[in-house]
Amino acid sequence: MTITGHIHPPLIDHARNPVGVLSAVLGGIGLAALAWAWLLTTSIDPPQWVRAPGLLLLPVGVLGSLSSGVVGLLSRPRFWAAVGLALGLSTLVGLLVVQVRYG
């Protein structure tokens, strides 16, 4: 509760769990890298110097979001850590779908 009497939801309180926020950011990076990999597989064919940096973010995002998400679950609030874990796992499932579908 604040001085004015307003109650803030615990979801917004990321100052107490920066590792959870890091997990969510890295999960978003992993998901964006998955979208880049899907684009490379289906429609565009850029030069290698454009292709490589985007694909290097895939393992960074996935491994970073999953590892920091697990650590972020150890402290409260756990919302952003759970979001990061969900994004990291969604990226893994999406990568599996892209691999199976497009080889």
PDB file as gemmi writes it, atoms N, CA and C in Angstrom:
CRYST1    1.000    1.000    1.000  90.00  90.00  90.00 P 1                      
ATOM      1  N   MET A   1       0.840  -1.169   0.000  1.00  0.00           N  
ATOM      2  CA  MET A   1       0.000   0.000   0.000  1.00  0.00           C  
ATOM      3  C   MET A   1       0.893   1.241   0.000  1.00  0.00           C  
ATOM      4  N   THR A   2       0.526   2.229  -0.793  1.00  0.00           N  
ATOM      5  CA  THR A   2       1.335   3.442  -0.882  1.00  0.00           C  
ATOM      6  C   THR A   2       0.831   4.489   0.095  1.00  0.00           C  
ATOM      7  N   ILE A   3       1.487   5.622   0.082  1.00  0.00           N  
ATOM      8  CA  ILE A   3       1.093   6.720   0.970  1.00  0.00           C  
ATOM      9  C   ILE A   3      -0.318   7.188   0.651  1.00  0.00           C  
ATOM     10  N   THR A   4      -0.687   7.159  -0.621  1.00  0.00           N  
ATOM     11  CA  THR A   4      -2.011   7.629  -1.017  1.00  0.00           C  
ATOM     12  C   THR A   4      -3.090   6.575  -0.777  1.00  0.00           C  
ATOM     13  N   GLY A   5      -2.713   5.394  -0.330  1.00  0.00           N  
ATOM     14  CA  GLY A   5      -3.698   4.369  -0.035  1.00  0.00           C  
ATOM     15  C   GLY A   5      -3.983   3.425  -1.188  1.00  0.00           C  
ATOM     16  N   HIS A   6      -3.264   3.569  -2.305  1.00  0.00           N  
ATOM     17  CA  HIS A   6      -3.471   2.687  -3.444  1.00  0.00           C  
ATOM     18  C   HIS A   6      -2.689   1.401  -3.251  1.00  0.00           C  
ATOM     19  N   ILE A   7      -3.274   0.328  -3.665  1.00  0.00           N  
ATOM     20  CA  ILE A   7      -2.612  -0.965  -3.582  1.00  0.00           C  
ATOM     21  C   ILE A   7      -2.046  -1.303  -4.948  1.00  0.00           C  
ATOM     22  N   HIS A   8      -0.756  -1.586  -5.010  1.00  0.00           N  
ATOM     23  CA  HIS A   8      -0.110  -1.963  -6.255  1.00  0.00           C  
ATOM     24  C   HIS A   8      -0.056  -3.477  -6.353  1.00  0.00           C  
ATOM     25  N   PRO A   9      -0.378  -4.016  -7.507  1.00  0.00           N  
ATOM     26  CA  PRO A   9      -0.281  -5.469  -7.651  1.00  0.00           C  
ATOM     27  C   PRO A   9       1.165  -5.925  -7.573  1.00  0.00           C  
ATOM     28  N   PRO A  10       1.419  -7.106  -7.066  1.00  0.00           N  
ATOM     29  CA  PRO A  10       2.793  -7.573  -6.934  1.00  0.00           C  
ATOM     30  C   PRO A  10       3.464  -7.849  -8.273  1.00  0.00           C  
ATOM     31  N   LEU A  11       2.704  -7.887  -9.365  1.00  0.00           N  
ATOM     32  CA  LEU A  11       3.286  -8.160 -10.671  1.00  0.00           C  
ATOM     33  C   LEU A  11       4.190  -7.038 -11.141  1.00  0.00           C  
ATOM     34  N   ILE A  12       3.943  -5.844 -10.666  1.00  0.00           N  
ATOM     35  CA  ILE A  12       4.692  -4.686 -11.115  1.00  0.00           C  
ATOM     36  C   ILE A  12       5.972  -4.514 -10.298  1.00  0.00           C  
ATOM     37  N   ASP A  13       6.079  -5.161  -9.174  1.00  0.00           N  
ATOM     38  CA  ASP A  13       7.212  -4.994  -8.280  1.00  0.00           C  
ATOM     39  C   ASP A  13       8.394  -5.828  -8.762  1.00  0.00           C  
ATOM     40  N   HIS A  14       9.075  -5.345  -9.812  1.00  0.00           N  
ATOM     41  CA  HIS A  14      10.202  -6.090 -10.348  1.00  0.00           C  
ATOM     42  C   HIS A  14      11.508  -5.702  -9.680  1.00  0.00           C  
ATOM     43  N   ALA A  15      11.492  -4.689  -8.846  1.00  0.00           N  
ATOM     44  CA  ALA A  15      12.723  -4.277  -8.183  1.00  0.00           C  
ATOM     45  C   ALA A  15      13.196  -5.340  -7.192  1.00  0.00           C  
ATOM     46  N   ARG A  16      12.294  -6.136  -6.673  1.00  0.00           N  
ATOM     47  CA  ARG A  16      12.688  -7.165  -5.714  1.00  0.00           C  
ATOM     48  C   ARG A  16      13.143  -8.445  -6.388  1.00  0.00           C  
ATOM     49  N   ASN A  17      12.893  -8.623  -7.672  1.00  0.00           N  
ATOM     50  CA  ASN A  17      13.300  -9.840  -8.356  1.00  0.00           C  
ATOM     51  C   ASN A  17      13.828  -9.511  -9.754  1.00  0.00           C  
ATOM     52  N   PRO A  18      15.015  -8.899  -9.835  1.00  0.00           N  
ATOM     53  CA  PRO A  18      15.550  -8.551 -11.155  1.00  0.00           C  
ATOM     54  C   PRO A  18      15.923  -9.779 -11.980  1.00  0.00           C  
ATOM     55  N   VAL A  19      16.191 -10.906 -11.337  1.00  0.00           N  
ATOM     56  CA  VAL A  19      16.529 -12.115 -12.082  1.00  0.00           C  
ATOM     57  C   VAL A  19      15.306 -12.614 -12.851  1.00  0.00           C  
ATOM     58  N   GLY A  20      14.121 -12.471 -12.264  1.00  0.00           N  
ATOM     59  CA  GLY A  20      12.895 -12.844 -12.960  1.00  0.00           C  
ATOM     60  C   GLY A  20      12.662 -11.977 -14.185  1.00  0.00           C  
ATOM     61  N   VAL A  21      12.932 -10.687 -14.059  1.00  0.00           N  
ATOM     62  CA  VAL A  21      12.787  -9.773 -15.198  1.00  0.00           C  
ATOM     63  C   VAL A  21      13.805 -10.127 -16.278  1.00  0.00           C  
ATOM     64  N   LEU A  22      15.022 -10.455 -15.872  1.00  0.00           N  
ATOM     65  CA  LEU A  22      16.042 -10.888 -16.824  1.00  0.00           C  
ATOM     66  C   LEU A  22      15.584 -12.136 -17.570  1.00  0.00           C  
ATOM     67  N   SER A  23      14.953 -13.042 -16.867  1.00  0.00           N  
ATOM     68  CA  SER A  23      14.437 -14.258 -17.489  1.00  0.00           C  
ATOM     69  C   SER A  23      13.398 -13.933 -18.558  1.00  0.00           C  
ATOM     70  N   ALA A  24      12.496 -13.014 -18.249  1.00  0.00           N  
ATOM     71  CA  ALA A  24      11.465 -12.636 -19.216  1.00  0.00           C  
ATOM     72  C   ALA A  24      12.076 -11.943 -20.442  1.00  0.00           C  
ATOM     73  N   VAL A  25      13.070 -11.087 -20.219  1.00  0.00           N  
ATOM     74  CA  VAL A  25      13.721 -10.389 -21.339  1.00  0.00           C  
ATOM     75  C   VAL A  25      14.450 -11.396 -22.231  1.00  0.00           C  
ATOM     76  N   LEU A  26      15.189 -12.311 -21.616  1.00  0.00           N  
ATOM     77  CA  LEU A  26      15.907 -13.314 -22.406  1.00  0.00           C  
ATOM     78  C   LEU A  26      14.944 -14.266 -23.115  1.00  0.00           C  
ATOM     79  N   GLY A  27      13.809 -14.556 -22.485  1.00  0.00           N  
ATOM     80  CA  GLY A  27      12.799 -15.369 -23.158  1.00  0.00           C  
ATOM     81  C   GLY A  27      12.239 -14.669 -24.377  1.00  0.00           C  
ATOM     82  N   GLY A  28      12.042 -13.356 -24.285  1.00  0.00           N  
ATOM     83  CA  GLY A  28      11.596 -12.588 -25.443  1.00  0.00           C  
ATOM     84  C   GLY A  28      12.636 -12.563 -26.544  1.00  0.00           C  
ATOM     85  N   ILE A  29      13.902 -12.479 -26.164  1.00  0.00           N  
ATOM     86  CA  ILE A  29      14.981 -12.520 -27.154  1.00  0.00           C  
ATOM     87  C   ILE A  29      15.004 -13.884 -27.842  1.00  0.00           C  
ATOM     88  N   GLY A  30      14.831 -14.948 -27.069  1.00  0.00           N  
ATOM     89  CA  GLY A  30      14.795 -16.293 -27.659  1.00  0.00           C  
ATOM     90  C   GLY A  30      13.637 -16.458 -28.620  1.00  0.00           C  
ATOM     91  N   LEU A  31      12.478 -15.918 -28.249  1.00  0.00           N  
ATOM     92  CA  LEU A  31      11.311 -16.007 -29.124  1.00  0.00           C  
ATOM     93  C   LEU A  31      11.525 -15.201 -30.407  1.00  0.00           C  
ATOM     94  N   ALA A  32      12.149 -14.031 -30.299  1.00  0.00           N  
ATOM     95  CA  ALA A  32      12.453 -13.236 -31.492  1.00  0.00           C  
ATOM     96  C   ALA A  32      13.460 -13.959 -32.392  1.00  0.00           C  
ATOM     97  N   ALA A  33      14.437 -14.630 -31.784  1.00  0.00           N  
ATOM     98  CA  ALA A  33      15.406 -15.395 -32.572  1.00  0.00           C  
ATOM     99  C   ALA A  33      14.735 -16.583 -33.252  1.00  0.00           C  
ATOM    100  N   LEU A  34      13.750 -17.171 -32.594  1.00  0.00           N  
ATOM    101  CA  LEU A  34      12.995 -18.255 -33.231  1.00  0.00           C  
ATOM    102  C   LEU A  34      12.220 -17.738 -34.437  1.00  0.00           C  
ATOM    103  N   ALA A  35      11.620 -16.560 -34.309  1.00  0.00           N  
ATOM    104  CA  ALA A  35      10.911 -15.965 -35.448  1.00  0.00           C  
ATOM    105  C   ALA A  35      11.883 -15.699 -36.595  1.00  0.00           C  
ATOM    106  N   TRP A  36      13.105 -15.260 -36.271  1.00  0.00           N  
ATOM    107  CA  TRP A  36      14.127 -15.034 -37.288  1.00  0.00           C  
ATOM    108  C   TRP A  36      14.507 -16.349 -37.965  1.00  0.00           C  
ATOM    109  N   ALA A  37      14.674 -17.409 -37.180  1.00  0.00           N  
ATOM    110  CA  ALA A  37      15.004 -18.724 -37.748  1.00  0.00           C  
ATOM    111  C   ALA A  37      13.880 -19.222 -38.650  1.00  0.00           C  
ATOM    112  N   TRP A  38      12.638 -18.985 -38.240  1.00  0.00           N  
ATOM    113  CA  TRP A  38      11.499 -19.401 -39.066  1.00  0.00           C  
ATOM    114  C   TRP A  38      11.486 -18.627 -40.384  1.00  0.00           C  
ATOM    115  N   LEU A  39      11.757 -17.317 -40.318  1.00  0.00           N  
ATOM    116  CA  LEU A  39      11.824 -16.515 -41.542  1.00  0.00           C  
ATOM    117  C   LEU A  39      12.927 -16.999 -42.467  1.00  0.00           C  
ATOM    118  N   LEU A  40      14.076 -17.322 -41.897  1.00  0.00           N  
ATOM    119  CA  LEU A  40      15.186 -17.818 -42.709  1.00  0.00           C  
ATOM    120  C   LEU A  40      14.837 -19.149 -43.364  1.00  0.00           C  
ATOM    121  N   THR A  41      14.065 -19.956 -42.669  1.00  0.00           N  
ATOM    122  CA  THR A  41      13.715 -21.276 -43.182  1.00  0.00           C  
ATOM    123  C   THR A  41      12.660 -21.198 -44.274  1.00  0.00           C  
ATOM    124  N   THR A  42      11.731 -20.273 -44.137  1.00  0.00           N  
ATOM    125  CA  THR A  42      10.574 -20.281 -45.029  1.00  0.00           C  
ATOM    126  C   THR A  42      10.646 -19.302 -46.192  1.00  0.00           C  
ATOM    127  N   SER A  43      11.181 -18.096 -45.981  1.00  0.00           N  
ATOM    128  CA  SER A  43      10.967 -17.115 -47.036  1.00  0.00           C  
ATOM    129  C   SER A  43      12.191 -16.325 -47.480  1.00  0.00           C  
ATOM    130  N   ILE A  44      13.088 -15.967 -46.603  1.00  0.00           N  
ATOM    131  CA  ILE A  44      14.175 -15.088 -47.033  1.00  0.00           C  
ATOM    132  C   ILE A  44      15.509 -15.832 -46.993  1.00  0.00           C  
ATOM    133  N   ASP A  45      16.473 -15.327 -47.763  1.00  0.00           N  
ATOM    134  CA  ASP A  45      17.800 -15.925 -47.818  1.00  0.00           C  
ATOM    135  C   ASP A  45      18.838 -14.805 -47.783  1.00  0.00           C  
ATOM    136  N   PRO A  46      19.112 -14.267 -46.574  1.00  0.00           N  
ATOM    137  CA  PRO A  46      20.073 -13.168 -46.485  1.00  0.00           C  
ATOM    138  C   PRO A  46      21.507 -13.691 -46.531  1.00  0.00           C  
ATOM    139  N   PRO A  47      22.464 -12.781 -46.662  1.00  0.00           N  
ATOM    140  CA  PRO A  47      23.859 -13.208 -46.603  1.00  0.00           C  
ATOM    141  C   PRO A  47      24.214 -13.753 -45.209  1.00  0.00           C  
ATOM    142  N   GLN A  48      25.309 -14.474 -45.138  1.00  0.00           N  
ATOM    143  CA  GLN A  48      25.705 -15.136 -43.896  1.00  0.00           C  
ATOM    144  C   GLN A  48      25.942 -14.151 -42.758  1.00  0.00           C  
ATOM    145  N   TRP A  49      26.479 -12.969 -43.045  1.00  0.00           N  
ATOM    146  CA  TRP A  49      26.769 -12.007 -41.990  1.00  0.00           C  
ATOM    147  C   TRP A  49      25.486 -11.442 -41.359  1.00  0.00           C  
ATOM    148  N   VAL A  50      24.363 -11.579 -42.038  1.00  0.00           N  
ATOM    149  CA  VAL A  50      23.077 -11.159 -41.474  1.00  0.00           C  
ATOM    150  C   VAL A  50      22.424 -12.332 -40.749  1.00  0.00           C  
ATOM    151  N   ARG A  51      22.606 -13.510 -41.249  1.00  0.00           N  
ATOM    152  CA  ARG A  51      21.989 -14.710 -40.706  1.00  0.00           C  
ATOM    153  C   ARG A  51      22.558 -15.094 -39.333  1.00  0.00           C  
ATOM    154  N   ALA A  52      23.865 -15.056 -39.194  1.00  0.00           N  
ATOM    155  CA  ALA A  52      24.534 -15.574 -37.998  1.00  0.00           C  
ATOM    156  C   ALA A  52      24.180 -14.840 -36.699  1.00  0.00           C  
ATOM    157  N   PRO A  53      24.208 -13.508 -36.648  1.00  0.00           N  
ATOM    158  CA  PRO A  53      23.916 -12.854 -35.367  1.00  0.00           C  
ATOM    159  C   PRO A  53      22.515 -13.163 -34.826  1.00  0.00           C  
ATOM    160  N   GLY A  54      21.541 -13.236 -35.703  1.00  0.00           N  
ATOM    161  CA  GLY A  54      20.190 -13.562 -35.248  1.00  0.00           C  
ATOM    162  C   GLY A  54      20.077 -14.968 -34.706  1.00  0.00           C  
ATOM    163  N   LEU A  55      20.759 -15.884 -35.346  1.00  0.00           N  
ATOM    164  CA  LEU A  55      20.697 -17.267 -34.889  1.00  0.00           C  
ATOM    165  C   LEU A  55      21.531 -17.504 -33.631  1.00  0.00           C  
ATOM    166  N   LEU A  56      22.543 -16.687 -33.395  1.00  0.00           N  
ATOM    167  CA  LEU A  56      23.318 -16.814 -32.162  1.00  0.00           C  
ATOM    168  C   LEU A  56      22.506 -16.421 -30.936  1.00  0.00           C  
ATOM    169  N   LEU A  57      21.485 -15.604 -31.136  1.00  0.00           N  
ATOM    170  CA  LEU A  57      20.650 -15.194 -30.012  1.00  0.00           C  
ATOM    171  C   LEU A  57      19.699 -16.301 -29.552  1.00  0.00           C  
ATOM    172  N   LEU A  58      19.484 -17.306 -30.381  1.00  0.00           N  
ATOM    173  CA  LEU A  58      18.566 -18.388 -30.011  1.00  0.00           C  
ATOM    174  C   LEU A  58      19.054 -19.152 -28.783  1.00  0.00           C  
ATOM    175  N   PRO A  59      20.261 -19.703 -28.766  1.00  0.00           N  
ATOM    176  CA  PRO A  59      20.688 -20.402 -27.547  1.00  0.00           C  
ATOM    177  C   PRO A  59      20.883 -19.466 -26.362  1.00  0.00           C  
ATOM    178  N   VAL A  60      21.303 -18.227 -26.623  1.00  0.00           N  
ATOM    179  CA  VAL A  60      21.467 -17.262 -25.528  1.00  0.00           C  
ATOM    180  C   VAL A  60      20.120 -17.004 -24.863  1.00  0.00           C  
ATOM    181  N   GLY A  61      19.087 -16.776 -25.677  1.00  0.00           N  
ATOM    182  CA  GLY A  61      17.760 -16.503 -25.129  1.00  0.00           C  
ATOM    183  C   GLY A  61      17.169 -17.694 -24.410  1.00  0.00           C  
ATOM    184  N   VAL A  62      17.266 -18.869 -25.011  1.00  0.00           N  
ATOM    185  CA  VAL A  62      16.656 -20.058 -24.408  1.00  0.00           C  
ATOM    186  C   VAL A  62      17.374 -20.456 -23.125  1.00  0.00           C  
ATOM    187  N   LEU A  63      18.685 -20.637 -23.213  1.00  0.00           N  
ATOM    188  CA  LEU A  63      19.435 -21.065 -22.022  1.00  0.00           C  
ATOM    189  C   LEU A  63      19.404 -20.003 -20.932  1.00  0.00           C  
ATOM    190  N   GLY A  64      19.495 -18.745 -21.336  1.00  0.00           N  
ATOM    191  CA  GLY A  64      19.453 -17.669 -20.348  1.00  0.00           C  
ATOM    192  C   GLY A  64      18.111 -17.556 -19.664  1.00  0.00           C  
ATOM    193  N   SER A  65      17.023 -17.671 -20.420  1.00  0.00           N  
ATOM    194  CA  SER A  65      15.699 -17.540 -19.803  1.00  0.00           C  
ATOM    195  C   SER A  65      15.385 -18.727 -18.902  1.00  0.00           C  
ATOM    196  N   LEU A  66      15.776 -19.920 -19.322  1.00  0.00           N  
ATOM    197  CA  LEU A  66      15.487 -21.095 -18.486  1.00  0.00           C  
ATOM    198  C   LEU A  66      16.331 -21.096 -17.217  1.00  0.00           C  
ATOM    199  N   SER A  67      17.600 -20.786 -17.330  1.00  0.00           N  
ATOM    200  CA  SER A  67      18.443 -20.799 -16.123  1.00  0.00           C  
ATOM    201  C   SER A  67      18.097 -19.662 -15.169  1.00  0.00           C  
ATOM    202  N   SER A  68      17.912 -18.460 -15.689  1.00  0.00           N  
ATOM    203  CA  SER A  68      17.557 -17.357 -14.799  1.00  0.00           C  
ATOM    204  C   SER A  68      16.118 -17.481 -14.304  1.00  0.00           C  
ATOM    205  N   GLY A  69      15.262 -18.138 -15.076  1.00  0.00           N  
ATOM    206  CA  GLY A  69      13.895 -18.367 -14.606  1.00  0.00           C  
ATOM    207  C   GLY A  69      13.840 -19.294 -13.414  1.00  0.00           C  
ATOM    208  N   VAL A  70      14.653 -20.330 -13.450  1.00  0.00           N  
ATOM    209  CA  VAL A  70      14.704 -21.256 -12.305  1.00  0.00           C  
ATOM    210  C   VAL A  70      15.241 -20.536 -11.071  1.00  0.00           C  
ATOM    211  N   VAL A  71      16.286 -19.736 -11.241  1.00  0.00           N  
ATOM    212  CA  VAL A  71      16.831 -18.976 -10.113  1.00  0.00           C  
ATOM    213  C   VAL A  71      15.818 -17.930  -9.652  1.00  0.00           C  
ATOM    214  N   GLY A  72      15.109 -17.310 -10.587  1.00  0.00           N  
ATOM    215  CA  GLY A  72      14.121 -16.296 -10.234  1.00  0.00           C  
ATOM    216  C   GLY A  72      12.935 -16.838  -9.470  1.00  0.00           C  
ATOM    217  N   LEU A  73      12.660 -18.121  -9.621  1.00  0.00           N  
ATOM    218  CA  LEU A  73      11.556 -18.725  -8.872  1.00  0.00           C  
ATOM    219  C   LEU A  73      11.865 -18.855  -7.388  1.00  0.00           C  
ATOM    220  N   LEU A  74      13.106 -18.702  -7.015  1.00  0.00           N  
ATOM    221  CA  LEU A  74      13.491 -18.843  -5.616  1.00  0.00           C  
ATOM    222  C   LEU A  74      13.142 -17.621  -4.778  1.00  0.00           C  
ATOM    223  N   SER A  75      12.847 -16.491  -5.414  1.00  0.00           N  
ATOM    224  CA  SER A  75      12.485 -15.289  -4.660  1.00  0.00           C  
ATOM    225  C   SER A  75      11.158 -14.744  -5.161  1.00  0.00           C  
ATOM    226  N   ARG A  76      10.580 -13.874  -4.381  1.00  0.00           N  
ATOM    227  CA  ARG A  76       9.284 -13.304  -4.735  1.00  0.00           C  
ATOM    228  C   ARG A  76       9.465 -11.906  -5.297  1.00  0.00           C  
ATOM    229  N   PRO A  77       8.596 -11.414  -6.147  1.00  0.00           N  
ATOM    230  CA  PRO A  77       7.495 -12.084  -6.820  1.00  0.00           C  
ATOM    231  C   PRO A  77       8.014 -12.976  -7.942  1.00  0.00           C  
ATOM    232  N   ARG A  78       7.297 -14.006  -8.199  1.00  0.00           N  
ATOM    233  CA  ARG A  78       7.733 -15.017  -9.155  1.00  0.00           C  
ATOM    234  C   ARG A  78       7.140 -14.826 -10.553  1.00  0.00           C  
ATOM    235  N   PHE A  79       6.337 -13.809 -10.742  1.00  0.00           N  
ATOM    236  CA  PHE A  79       5.608 -13.644 -12.002  1.00  0.00           C  
ATOM    237  C   PHE A  79       6.545 -13.578 -13.202  1.00  0.00           C  
ATOM    238  N   TRP A  80       7.564 -12.685 -13.155  1.00  0.00           N  
ATOM    239  CA  TRP A  80       8.428 -12.510 -14.319  1.00  0.00           C  
ATOM    240  C   TRP A  80       9.304 -13.727 -14.559  1.00  0.00           C  
ATOM    241  N   ALA A  81       9.675 -14.422 -13.491  1.00  0.00           N  
ATOM    242  CA  ALA A  81      10.431 -15.664 -13.668  1.00  0.00           C  
ATOM    243  C   ALA A  81       9.571 -16.706 -14.371  1.00  0.00           C  
ATOM    244  N   ALA A  82       8.303 -16.784 -13.998  1.00  0.00           N  
ATOM    245  CA  ALA A  82       7.390 -17.727 -14.656  1.00  0.00           C  
ATOM    246  C   ALA A  82       7.167 -17.342 -16.120  1.00  0.00           C  
ATOM    247  N   VAL A  83       7.068 -16.056 -16.392  1.00  0.00           N  
ATOM    248  CA  VAL A  83       6.934 -15.596 -17.783  1.00  0.00           C  
ATOM    249  C   VAL A  83       8.171 -15.982 -18.584  1.00  0.00           C  
ATOM    250  N   GLY A  84       9.355 -15.776 -18.010  1.00  0.00           N  
ATOM    251  CA  GLY A  84      10.586 -16.144 -18.694  1.00  0.00           C  
ATOM    252  C   GLY A  84      10.676 -17.639 -18.966  1.00  0.00           C  
ATOM    253  N   LEU A  85      10.279 -18.445 -17.989  1.00  0.00           N  
ATOM    254  CA  LEU A  85      10.269 -19.894 -18.199  1.00  0.00           C  
ATOM    255  C   LEU A  85       9.281 -20.282 -19.289  1.00  0.00           C  
ATOM    256  N   ALA A  86       8.111 -19.664 -19.278  1.00  0.00           N  
ATOM    257  CA  ALA A  86       7.108 -19.975 -20.300  1.00  0.00           C  
ATOM    258  C   ALA A  86       7.601 -19.580 -21.694  1.00  0.00           C  
ATOM    259  N   LEU A  87       8.248 -18.419 -21.802  1.00  0.00           N  
ATOM    260  CA  LEU A  87       8.779 -17.995 -23.100  1.00  0.00           C  
ATOM    261  C   LEU A  87       9.912 -18.907 -23.556  1.00  0.00           C  
ATOM    262  N   GLY A  88      10.780 -19.301 -22.639  1.00  0.00           N  
ATOM    263  CA  GLY A  88      11.872 -20.199 -22.995  1.00  0.00           C  
ATOM    264  C   GLY A  88      11.368 -21.561 -23.445  1.00  0.00           C  
ATOM    265  N   LEU A  89      10.394 -22.107 -22.721  1.00  0.00           N  
ATOM    266  CA  LEU A  89       9.827 -23.400 -23.116  1.00  0.00           C  
ATOM    267  C   LEU A  89       9.045 -23.288 -24.420  1.00  0.00           C  
ATOM    268  N   SER A  90       8.351 -22.173 -24.619  1.00  0.00           N  
ATOM    269  CA  SER A  90       7.637 -21.959 -25.881  1.00  0.00           C  
ATOM    270  C   SER A  90       8.605 -21.880 -27.054  1.00  0.00           C  
ATOM    271  N   THR A  91       9.754 -21.271 -26.827  1.00  0.00           N  
ATOM    272  CA  THR A  91      10.769 -21.194 -27.869  1.00  0.00           C  
ATOM    273  C   THR A  91      11.291 -22.587 -28.218  1.00  0.00           C  
ATOM    274  N   LEU A  92      11.524 -23.405 -27.195  1.00  0.00           N  
ATOM    275  CA  LEU A  92      11.978 -24.777 -27.456  1.00  0.00           C  
ATOM    276  C   LEU A  92      10.948 -25.578 -28.243  1.00  0.00           C  
ATOM    277  N   VAL A  93       9.687 -25.461 -27.860  1.00  0.00           N  
ATOM    278  CA  VAL A  93       8.623 -26.171 -28.585  1.00  0.00           C  
ATOM    279  C   VAL A  93       8.521 -25.647 -30.013  1.00  0.00           C  
ATOM    280  N   GLY A  94       8.586 -24.329 -30.175  1.00  0.00           N  
ATOM    281  CA  GLY A  94       8.532 -23.744 -31.516  1.00  0.00           C  
ATOM    282  C   GLY A  94       9.710 -24.169 -32.375  1.00  0.00           C  
ATOM    283  N   LEU A  95      10.884 -24.267 -31.783  1.00  0.00           N  
ATOM    284  CA  LEU A  95      12.057 -24.721 -32.527  1.00  0.00           C  
ATOM    285  C   LEU A  95      11.886 -26.165 -32.974  1.00  0.00           C  
ATOM    286  N   LEU A  96      11.308 -26.973 -32.122  1.00  0.00           N  
ATOM    287  CA  LEU A  96      11.029 -28.363 -32.482  1.00  0.00           C  
ATOM    288  C   LEU A  96      10.027 -28.433 -33.632  1.00  0.00           C  
ATOM    289  N   VAL A  97       8.995 -27.610 -33.579  1.00  0.00           N  
ATOM    290  CA  VAL A  97       7.989 -27.580 -34.652  1.00  0.00           C  
ATOM    291  C   VAL A  97       8.620 -27.127 -35.969  1.00  0.00           C  
ATOM    292  N   VAL A  98       9.433 -26.083 -35.928  1.00  0.00           N  
ATOM    293  CA  VAL A  98      10.091 -25.609 -37.150  1.00  0.00           C  
ATOM    294  C   VAL A  98      11.021 -26.689 -37.700  1.00  0.00           C  
ATOM    295  N   GLN A  99      11.738 -27.359 -36.834  1.00  0.00           N  
ATOM    296  CA  GLN A  99      12.679 -28.393 -37.268  1.00  0.00           C  
ATOM    297  C   GLN A  99      11.940 -29.566 -37.903  1.00  0.00           C  
ATOM    298  N   VAL A 100      10.845 -30.005 -37.277  1.00  0.00           N  
ATOM    299  CA  VAL A 100      10.095 -31.142 -37.804  1.00  0.00           C  
ATOM    300  C   VAL A 100       9.364 -30.762 -39.087  1.00  0.00           C  
ATOM    301  N   ARG A 101       8.778 -29.585 -39.103  1.00  0.00           N  
ATOM    302  CA  ARG A 101       7.966 -29.165 -40.249  1.00  0.00           C  
ATOM    303  C   ARG A 101       8.812 -28.832 -41.477  1.00  0.00           C  
ATOM    304  N   TYR A 102       9.918 -28.091 -41.269  1.00  0.00           N  
ATOM    305  CA  TYR A 102      10.688 -27.604 -42.396  1.00  0.00           C  
ATOM    306  C   TYR A 102      12.039 -28.298 -42.561  1.00  0.00           C  
ATOM    307  N   GLY A 103      12.402 -29.139 -41.600  1.00  0.00           N  
ATOM    308  CA  GLY A 103      13.631 -29.923 -41.685  1.00  0.00           C  
ATOM    309  C   GLY A 103      14.829 -29.074 -41.656  1.00  0.00           C  
TER     310      GLY A 103                                                      
END                                                                             
